[in-house]
Amino acid sequence: MSFVTTAPEALAAAVVHEVFVHTLSTSSGSYAMTEAANAAAAG
């Protein structure tokens, strides 16, 4: 996390944000691999 706070709401929002960013990163990697596999299969 890039900020320091003790407010529970802010901490919860930061955790949700980190999970969301991680999920997007993982999904984009999977999408890229699928696209590459499809392009290779199409010749």
HUKADA-V407298 format. One record per backbone hydrogen bond with DSSP energy under -1.0 kcal/mol. NH is the residue of the N-H (numbers start at 1). CO is the residue of the C=O. E is the energy in kcal/mol with one decimal. If there is no record, write none. Layout:
NH|CO|E  NH|CO|E
//
This chain:
11|7|-2.2  12|8|-2.5  13|9|-2.3  14|10|-2.2  15|11|-2.1  16|12|-2.4  17|13|-2.4  18|14|-2.3  19|15|-2.4  20|16|-2.5  21|17|-2.8  22|18|-2.3  23|19|-2.5  24|20|-2.5  25|21|-2.4  26|22|-2.5  27|23|-2.6  28|24|-2.5  29|25|-1.8  30|26|-2.1  31|27|-2.5  32|28|-2.3  33|29|-2.1  34|30|-2.3  35|31|-2.6  36|32|-2.2  37|33|-2.3  38|34|-2.5  39|35|-2.4  40|36|-2.2  41|37|-2.3  42|38|-2.0
//
